């Protein structure tokens, strides 16, 4: 040990020995007298979500700003309603996603490579993605390069080049990805389930990424027309969170993004999300030799503005959100036949799908599905215990602050409100709304919203090894699909 190390040790040792007689002894000041006993829990903290300022740009685009000066960074989320996969024309599945892909592949005089290099220079990231009901542009930038990042985003959104060479390259990449879908059983099961719930050619039922067949007919003219028809600034919302000055930001945006005038757009069509005929249905993709069966079970659930939203969220959390949920406790912890299981609700403008997702070891597929059905039926016939109800409610309430732990997540949270037509103050009363949910309401939600007798079962696995067990579940004859999830 060096002399310096010995000196530091001696100083620390001397400080420790002297501490009991010092006036600042933290042990003497501690309010806890007996450290062998577990402290009682403190009162539940009351979280106050951030407050957004709402403005409007010169062209009618809504602007929400959440100033946060803690770090020299900012995040943007631009929502383009009506530009999502639900707007794909008949027979042209994947066009909305393809169009979104092309926006940052050359714009405003920059090539695709030029856009990538400019992002690196600015220390910014700009991405264009797709939801079912909307397209989304996300930006993360440094405060010192904020104006230049806004300029780059504006070019991408308002001046896409739709270059023929980039079109061919992106189309080839997409086609390859679609060809490889057969090797992604989770995705295949999802394609099957959506088509069973809504219809293969419907707005919500077709494959949002497209199919090999639909992509063959897509042209550059299709992408240009889709952009002109569906990217309408007057209907968009831009949310900005981070180190910004609201007045200066609005002035900057008005000079660029706010001056954008659409060439002519179509009105946003209301999606017909009515479910197909009810009753248990079995959909299968046969994968001989598969070690596990990928499973998607679901039905059409409520819309986002359904008055039972909070009741359903408590129900969904109890059923399949996290390791203490009923699905995980039974299928993983007790039976040991899955790695994970979840229950999700895709909250859309029109009623979206409720989906249970898991992958069950092939020999245990039948008994695993039987347990899922039993769990669903139990939820609809018996109220949750007080402890389980409170646990689920606390899981939701205590997850709320995490929605605002970064500028990006904060912007995304408020963008979702704007997209769904919910008030900017929605999160202020969110926790109290969860607290008001009772066991009777959860039971009724399970009975009316997720009855197991009305669910479709989409399975990708070795049919020969699971067929006999499936026959015992009363799911009916299997509707066979090809390796891409398309009905035969």
C-alpha positions as CSV (number, residue, x, y, z in Angstrom):
1,X,0.0,0.0,0.0
2,X,1.4,3.4,-0.9
3,X,2.0,6.2,1.6
4,X,-0.9,8.2,0.1
5,X,-3.2,5.2,0.5
6,X,-2.1,4.7,4.1
7,X,-2.7,8.4,4.8
8,X,-6.2,8.3,3.4
9,X,-7.0,5.2,5.4
10,X,-5.7,6.8,8.6
11,X,-7.8,10.0,8.0
12,X,-10.9,7.9,7.3
13,X,-10.3,5.8,10.4
14,X,-9.7,8.8,12.5
15,X,-12.9,10.4,11.3
16,X,-14.9,7.3,12.0
17,X,-13.5,6.9,15.5
18,X,-14.2,10.6,16.3
19,X,-17.8,10.5,14.9
20,X,-19.6,9.4,18.1
21,X,-18.5,12.5,20.0
22,X,-19.2,14.9,17.1
23,X,-22.2,17.2,16.9
24,X,-23.2,15.9,13.4
25,X,-23.4,12.2,14.2
26,X,-26.1,11.0,11.7
27,X,-26.7,7.8,13.8
28,X,-27.7,9.8,16.8
29,X,-30.1,11.9,14.7
30,X,-31.8,9.0,13.0
31,X,-35.6,8.9,13.8
32,X,-35.4,5.1,13.6
33,X,-34.3,3.7,16.9
34,X,-34.3,0.0,16.1
35,X,-32.7,-0.9,12.7
36,X,-33.5,-4.6,13.2
37,X,-37.2,-3.9,12.5
38,X,-38.6,-3.2,9.0
39,X,-39.8,0.4,8.8
40,X,-43.4,1.0,8.0
41,X,-44.2,2.3,4.5
42,X,-44.4,6.0,4.1
43,X,-47.5,7.7,2.7
44,X,-48.1,7.3,-1.0
45,X,-46.5,10.2,-2.7
46,X,-48.7,12.4,-4.9
47,X,-47.2,12.9,-8.3
48,X,-47.9,16.0,-10.3
49,X,-47.5,15.6,-14.1
50,X,-46.0,18.4,-16.2
51,X,-48.2,21.0,-17.6
52,X,-48.2,21.8,-21.3
53,X,-48.7,25.2,-23.0
54,X,-50.9,24.9,-26.0
55,X,-50.4,27.2,-29.0
56,X,-51.2,27.1,-32.8
57,X,-48.8,27.7,-35.7
58,X,-49.7,29.9,-38.6
59,X,-51.0,27.0,-40.7
60,X,-53.3,25.6,-38.0
61,X,-50.9,23.0,-36.7
62,X,-51.3,22.5,-32.9
63,X,-48.2,23.1,-30.8
64,X,-47.8,21.8,-27.2
65,X,-44.7,22.9,-25.3
66,X,-43.4,21.5,-22.0
67,X,-40.3,23.5,-20.9
68,X,-37.7,21.6,-18.9
69,X,-34.4,23.4,-18.4
70,X,-32.7,20.7,-16.3
71,X,-30.6,19.4,-19.3
72,X,-29.5,21.1,-22.5
73,X,-31.6,18.8,-24.7
74,X,-35.1,18.7,-26.3
75,X,-37.4,16.2,-27.9
76,X,-40.1,16.6,-30.5
77,X,-43.0,14.4,-31.5
78,X,-45.0,15.3,-34.6
79,X,-48.3,13.3,-35.1
80,X,-49.8,13.1,-38.5
81,X,-53.4,11.7,-38.0
82,X,-54.9,9.9,-40.9
83,X,-51.5,9.0,-42.3
84,X,-51.2,5.6,-40.6
85,X,-51.7,2.1,-41.8
86,X,-55.5,2.2,-41.6
87,X,-55.4,4.6,-44.6
88,X,-53.8,2.1,-46.9
89,X,-55.9,1.9,-50.1
90,X,-57.5,-1.5,-50.9
91,X,-54.9,-3.9,-52.3
92,X,-52.0,-1.6,-51.4
93,X,-51.2,-2.8,-47.9
94,X,-48.0,-1.3,-46.6
95,X,-48.2,1.9,-48.6
96,X,-48.5,4.2,-45.5
97,X,-45.4,2.5,-44.0
98,X,-43.5,2.7,-47.2
99,X,-44.3,6.4,-47.6
100,X,-43.1,7.1,-44.1
101,X,-39.9,5.2,-44.8
102,X,-39.2,7.4,-47.8
103,X,-39.5,10.7,-46.1
104,X,-35.9,10.7,-44.6
105,X,-34.4,9.1,-47.7
106,X,-33.7,12.4,-49.3
107,X,-35.3,15.8,-48.7
108,X,-34.8,19.6,-49.2
109,X,-31.8,19.1,-51.5
110,X,-30.1,16.5,-49.2
111,X,-29.6,12.9,-50.1
112,X,-30.3,10.1,-47.7
113,X,-26.6,10.0,-46.8
114,X,-26.6,13.8,-46.5
115,X,-29.5,13.6,-44.0
116,X,-27.7,11.0,-41.9
117,X,-24.5,13.1,-41.9
118,X,-26.4,16.2,-40.9
119,X,-27.9,14.4,-37.9
120,X,-24.4,13.3,-36.9
121,X,-23.1,16.8,-37.2
122,X,-25.9,18.2,-35.1
123,X,-25.9,15.5,-32.5
124,X,-29.6,14.8,-33.3
125,X,-31.7,11.8,-34.2
126,X,-34.8,12.1,-36.5
127,X,-37.0,9.1,-37.2
128,X,-40.2,8.6,-39.1
129,X,-42.5,5.8,-37.8
130,X,-46.0,4.5,-38.2
131,X,-48.9,3.7,-36.0
132,X,-52.2,2.3,-37.2
133,X,-54.1,5.6,-37.1
134,X,-51.2,8.0,-37.6
135,X,-47.6,8.6,-38.8
136,X,-45.1,9.9,-36.2
137,X,-41.9,11.9,-36.6
138,X,-39.6,11.9,-33.5
139,X,-36.6,14.2,-33.0
140,X,-34.1,14.3,-30.2
141,X,-31.6,17.2,-30.2
142,X,-29.1,19.3,-28.3
143,X,-30.3,22.8,-27.2
144,X,-27.3,24.4,-29.0
145,X,-28.3,22.8,-32.3
146,X,-32.1,23.2,-31.8
147,X,-32.7,25.6,-34.7
148,X,-30.7,23.6,-37.2
149,X,-32.4,20.4,-36.1
150,X,-35.8,22.1,-36.6
151,X,-34.7,23.1,-40.1
152,X,-33.7,19.5,-40.9
153,X,-37.0,18.1,-39.5
154,X,-38.9,20.7,-41.6
155,X,-37.1,19.6,-44.8
156,X,-37.8,15.9,-44.1
157,X,-41.5,16.5,-43.4
158,X,-42.3,19.2,-46.0
159,X,-39.9,18.5,-48.9
160,X,-39.4,14.8,-49.3
161,X,-37.5,14.1,-52.5
162,X,-39.2,10.7,-53.3
163,X,-36.0,9.8,-55.3
164,X,-36.4,6.9,-57.7
165,X,-33.2,5.2,-56.7
166,X,-34.0,5.4,-53.0
167,X,-37.5,4.1,-53.8
168,X,-36.0,1.0,-55.4
169,X,-33.6,0.5,-52.6
170,X,-36.1,0.9,-49.8
171,X,-38.6,-1.2,-51.7
172,X,-36.0,-4.0,-52.0
173,X,-35.3,-3.8,-48.3
174,X,-39.0,-4.0,-47.5
175,X,-39.5,-6.9,-49.9
176,X,-36.7,-8.9,-48.3
177,X,-38.2,-8.2,-44.8
178,X,-41.6,-9.5,-46.0
179,X,-40.0,-12.6,-47.5
180,X,-38.4,-13.3,-44.1
181,X,-41.6,-12.9,-42.2
182,X,-42.0,-16.7,-42.3
183,X,-39.1,-16.9,-39.9
184,X,-40.8,-14.5,-37.4
185,X,-43.6,-16.7,-35.8
186,X,-44.7,-13.9,-33.4
187,X,-45.3,-11.6,-36.3
188,X,-47.1,-14.3,-38.3
189,X,-49.4,-15.0,-35.4
190,X,-50.2,-11.3,-35.2
191,X,-51.0,-11.1,-38.9
192,X,-53.4,-14.1,-38.5
193,X,-55.1,-12.7,-35.5
194,X,-55.7,-9.2,-37.0
195,X,-57.2,-10.7,-40.1
196,X,-59.5,-13.0,-38.1
197,X,-60.8,-10.1,-35.9
198,X,-61.4,-7.5,-38.5
199,X,-61.1,-9.1,-42.0
200,X,-58.0,-9.5,-44.1
201,X,-58.8,-6.5,-46.4
202,X,-60.1,-4.1,-43.7
203,X,-58.4,-1.0,-42.3
204,X,-57.4,-2.7,-39.1
205,X,-57.2,-6.2,-40.3
206,X,-54.7,-6.1,-43.2
207,X,-51.0,-6.4,-42.5
208,X,-49.8,-2.9,-41.8
209,X,-46.3,-3.7,-43.2
210,X,-47.9,-5.1,-46.3
211,X,-47.5,-8.5,-47.9
212,X,-45.3,-9.9,-50.6
213,X,-48.3,-9.6,-53.0
214,X,-49.4,-6.1,-52.1
215,X,-45.8,-4.7,-52.3
216,X,-45.5,-5.9,-55.9
217,X,-48.0,-3.3,-57.1
218,X,-46.7,-0.3,-55.2
219,X,-45.2,2.5,-57.2
220,X,-43.4,5.8,-56.5
221,X,-46.5,7.6,-57.8
222,X,-48.5,5.8,-55.1
223,X,-46.2,7.1,-52.4
224,X,-46.3,10.6,-53.7
225,X,-50.1,10.5,-53.9
226,X,-50.4,9.1,-50.4
227,X,-48.2,11.8,-48.9
228,X,-50.1,14.6,-50.7
229,X,-53.5,13.1,-49.6
230,X,-52.7,12.3,-45.9
231,X,-49.9,14.5,-44.6
232,X,-52.0,17.5,-43.7
233,X,-50.3,20.1,-41.4
234,X,-53.6,21.6,-40.3
235,X,-54.6,18.3,-38.6
236,X,-51.2,17.7,-37.1
237,X,-49.9,18.2,-33.5
238,X,-46.3,18.9,-32.6
239,X,-45.2,18.3,-29.0
240,X,-41.9,19.7,-27.8
241,X,-40.4,18.9,-24.4
242,X,-37.1,20.1,-23.0
243,X,-34.7,23.0,-22.9
244,X,-36.6,25.5,-25.0
245,X,-38.1,29.0,-24.8
246,X,-41.7,28.9,-25.9
247,X,-41.9,32.3,-27.5
248,X,-38.6,31.8,-29.5
249,X,-39.6,28.3,-30.4
250,X,-43.0,29.4,-31.9
251,X,-41.3,32.1,-33.9
252,X,-38.8,29.7,-35.3
253,X,-41.5,27.1,-36.1
254,X,-43.8,29.6,-37.7
255,X,-41.1,30.6,-40.1
256,X,-40.6,27.1,-41.4
257,X,-43.0,24.3,-40.4
258,X,-45.9,26.8,-39.9
259,X,-45.5,28.1,-43.4
260,X,-46.2,24.6,-44.8
261,X,-49.3,24.5,-46.9
262,X,-50.6,21.1,-48.1
263,X,-51.1,20.5,-51.8
264,X,-54.6,19.1,-51.1
265,X,-55.6,16.5,-48.6
266,X,-58.4,14.0,-48.1
267,X,-60.5,14.1,-44.9
268,X,-59.5,11.6,-42.3
269,X,-61.8,8.6,-42.9
270,X,-63.5,7.0,-39.8
271,X,-62.4,3.4,-39.5
272,X,-65.1,0.7,-39.4
273,X,-63.6,-1.5,-36.7
274,X,-66.6,-3.8,-36.3
275,X,-65.6,-7.3,-35.4
276,X,-66.2,-10.3,-37.6
277,X,-68.7,-13.0,-36.4
278,X,-68.0,-14.0,-32.8
279,X,-67.2,-17.4,-31.4
280,X,-64.0,-19.3,-30.7
281,X,-61.9,-19.7,-33.8
282,X,-58.7,-21.6,-34.3
283,X,-56.1,-20.3,-36.8
284,X,-53.0,-22.3,-37.4
285,X,-49.7,-22.1,-39.3
286,X,-48.0,-25.5,-39.2
287,X,-44.3,-25.4,-38.4
288,X,-43.1,-29.0,-38.2
289,X,-40.4,-29.5,-35.6
290,X,-41.1,-26.2,-33.7
291,X,-40.0,-26.4,-30.1
292,X,-42.7,-24.1,-29.0
293,X,-46.1,-22.8,-30.1
294,X,-46.3,-19.1,-30.6
295,X,-49.7,-18.0,-29.4
296,X,-51.9,-14.9,-29.9
297,X,-55.4,-14.9,-28.4
298,X,-57.7,-12.0,-28.8
299,X,-60.8,-10.2,-29.7
300,X,-61.9,-6.6,-30.6
301,X,-61.9,-4.6,-27.4
302,X,-63.2,-1.1,-26.5
303,X,-62.1,2.2,-28.0
304,X,-59.8,4.6,-26.1
305,X,-62.6,6.9,-25.0
306,X,-64.7,4.1,-23.6
307,X,-65.9,5.0,-20.1
308,X,-64.6,1.7,-18.8
309,X,-61.0,2.5,-19.7
310,X,-59.6,2.5,-16.2
311,X,-61.5,-0.6,-15.2
312,X,-60.1,-2.4,-18.2
313,X,-56.6,-1.2,-17.4
314,X,-56.8,-2.7,-13.9
315,X,-58.2,-5.9,-15.4
316,X,-55.4,-6.0,-18.0
317,X,-52.7,-5.4,-15.4
318,X,-54.1,-8.2,-13.2
319,X,-54.3,-10.6,-16.1
320,X,-51.0,-10.1,-17.8
321,X,-48.8,-7.0,-17.0
322,X,-45.6,-8.0,-15.2
323,X,-44.3,-11.0,-13.2
324,X,-47.0,-10.9,-10.6
325,X,-49.8,-11.1,-13.1
326,X,-52.1,-14.2,-13.2
327,X,-50.8,-15.4,-16.6
328,X,-47.1,-15.2,-15.6
329,X,-47.7,-16.7,-12.2
330,X,-49.6,-19.7,-13.5
331,X,-47.8,-20.4,-16.8
332,X,-44.3,-19.5,-15.8
333,X,-43.9,-19.7,-12.0
334,X,-46.2,-22.7,-11.3
335,X,-46.2,-24.7,-14.6
336,X,-42.8,-23.7,-16.0
337,X,-44.0,-24.0,-19.6
338,X,-43.4,-20.4,-20.8
339,X,-40.8,-17.7,-20.5
340,X,-43.3,-14.9,-20.4
341,X,-46.9,-14.0,-21.1
342,X,-48.7,-10.7,-21.5
343,X,-52.1,-9.1,-22.0
344,X,-52.2,-5.9,-24.0
345,X,-54.8,-3.5,-25.3
346,X,-54.0,-1.6,-28.5
347,X,-55.9,1.7,-27.8
348,X,-56.9,3.1,-31.1
349,X,-59.3,5.8,-32.3
350,X,-61.7,3.0,-33.2
351,X,-62.0,-0.2,-31.1
352,X,-58.6,-1.9,-31.1
353,X,-57.6,-5.5,-30.4
354,X,-57.1,-7.0,-27.0
355,X,-54.3,-9.6,-27.2
356,X,-52.8,-12.3,-25.0
357,X,-49.3,-13.2,-26.2
358,X,-47.1,-16.0,-25.2
359,X,-45.0,-19.0,-26.5
360,X,-45.7,-22.4,-24.9
361,X,-43.4,-25.4,-25.1
362,X,-44.8,-27.7,-27.8
363,X,-45.7,-30.7,-25.5
364,X,-47.5,-28.4,-23.1
365,X,-49.5,-26.3,-25.6
366,X,-52.9,-27.9,-24.9
367,X,-52.7,-27.6,-21.1
368,X,-51.3,-24.1,-21.3
369,X,-54.2,-22.9,-23.4
370,X,-56.6,-24.6,-21.1
371,X,-55.1,-22.6,-18.2
372,X,-55.4,-19.3,-20.1
373,X,-59.1,-20.0,-20.8
374,X,-59.6,-20.9,-17.1
375,X,-57.9,-17.7,-16.0
376,X,-60.1,-15.6,-18.3
377,X,-63.3,-17.4,-17.0
378,X,-62.2,-16.9,-13.4
379,X,-61.8,-13.2,-13.8
380,X,-65.4,-12.9,-15.2
381,X,-67.0,-15.0,-12.4
382,X,-65.2,-13.9,-9.2
383,X,-64.1,-10.5,-7.9
384,X,-60.5,-9.8,-7.3
385,X,-59.4,-10.0,-3.7
386,X,-58.8,-6.7,-2.0
387,X,-55.1,-7.3,-2.0
388,X,-54.9,-8.2,-5.7
389,X,-57.1,-5.3,-6.7
390,X,-54.9,-2.8,-4.7
391,X,-51.7,-4.3,-6.1
392,X,-52.9,-3.9,-9.7
393,X,-54.0,-0.3,-9.0
394,X,-50.7,0.6,-7.4
395,X,-48.8,-0.9,-10.3
396,X,-50.6,1.5,-12.6
397,X,-50.4,4.5,-10.4
398,X,-46.7,4.0,-9.6
399,X,-45.8,3.6,-13.2
400,X,-47.3,7.0,-14.0
401,X,-44.1,9.1,-13.1
402,X,-42.1,6.9,-15.5
403,X,-44.1,8.2,-18.4
404,X,-42.3,11.6,-17.8
405,X,-38.8,10.5,-16.9
406,X,-37.3,11.9,-20.1
407,X,-38.1,14.6,-22.6
408,X,-38.8,12.0,-25.2
409,X,-41.3,10.0,-23.1
410,X,-42.9,13.3,-21.9
411,X,-43.4,14.4,-25.5
412,X,-44.8,11.0,-26.5
413,X,-47.2,11.0,-23.6
414,X,-48.7,14.3,-24.5
415,X,-48.7,13.5,-28.2
416,X,-50.8,10.4,-27.4
417,X,-53.4,12.6,-25.6
418,X,-53.6,15.0,-28.6
419,X,-53.9,12.1,-31.0
420,X,-56.7,10.5,-29.0
421,X,-58.6,13.7,-28.6
422,X,-58.1,13.8,-24.8
423,X,-57.6,17.0,-22.8
424,X,-54.0,18.2,-22.0
425,X,-54.9,18.0,-18.3
426,X,-55.8,14.3,-18.5
427,X,-52.8,13.0,-16.5
428,X,-53.6,15.3,-13.6
429,X,-56.6,13.2,-12.7
430,X,-55.3,9.8,-14.0
431,X,-54.2,8.4,-10.6
432,X,-57.4,9.3,-8.9
433,X,-59.4,7.7,-11.6
434,X,-57.5,4.4,-11.1
435,X,-58.1,4.6,-7.3
436,X,-61.8,4.8,-7.9
437,X,-62.0,1.4,-9.7
438,X,-63.6,-1.4,-7.6
439,X,-63.6,-5.2,-7.8
440,X,-67.2,-5.4,-9.1
441,X,-66.3,-3.1,-12.0
442,X,-63.3,-5.2,-12.9
443,X,-65.3,-8.4,-12.8
444,X,-68.0,-6.9,-15.1
445,X,-65.3,-5.6,-17.5
446,X,-63.9,-9.2,-17.8
447,X,-67.4,-10.6,-18.4
448,X,-68.4,-8.1,-21.0
449,X,-65.1,-7.2,-22.7
450,X,-63.0,-10.3,-22.7
451,X,-65.2,-13.4,-22.6
452,X,-63.1,-16.4,-23.6
453,X,-65.9,-17.8,-25.7
454,X,-65.6,-15.0,-28.2
455,X,-61.8,-15.2,-28.7
456,X,-59.8,-16.2,-31.7
457,X,-56.8,-18.4,-31.1
458,X,-53.8,-17.9,-33.6
459,X,-51.1,-20.5,-33.2
460,X,-47.8,-21.1,-35.0
461,X,-46.3,-24.4,-34.2
462,X,-46.1,-28.2,-34.9
463,X,-49.7,-29.1,-35.6
464,X,-49.2,-32.8,-35.6
465,X,-47.9,-32.7,-32.0
466,X,-50.6,-30.4,-30.6
467,X,-53.6,-31.4,-32.6
468,X,-55.0,-34.0,-30.2
469,X,-54.8,-31.6,-27.2
470,X,-56.3,-28.7,-29.1
471,X,-59.3,-30.9,-30.0
472,X,-60.2,-31.1,-26.3
473,X,-60.5,-27.3,-25.9
474,X,-63.5,-26.9,-28.1
475,X,-61.9,-24.4,-30.5
476,X,-63.4,-26.0,-33.6
477,X,-61.6,-27.0,-36.8
478,X,-58.3,-25.3,-37.5
479,X,-58.3,-22.7,-40.3
480,X,-55.0,-23.3,-42.0
481,X,-52.7,-20.4,-43.1
482,X,-49.5,-20.3,-45.1
483,X,-46.1,-19.6,-43.5
484,X,-46.7,-15.8,-43.9
485,X,-50.0,-15.9,-41.9
486,X,-52.3,-15.6,-45.0
487,X,-55.4,-17.8,-45.2
488,X,-55.2,-20.7,-47.6
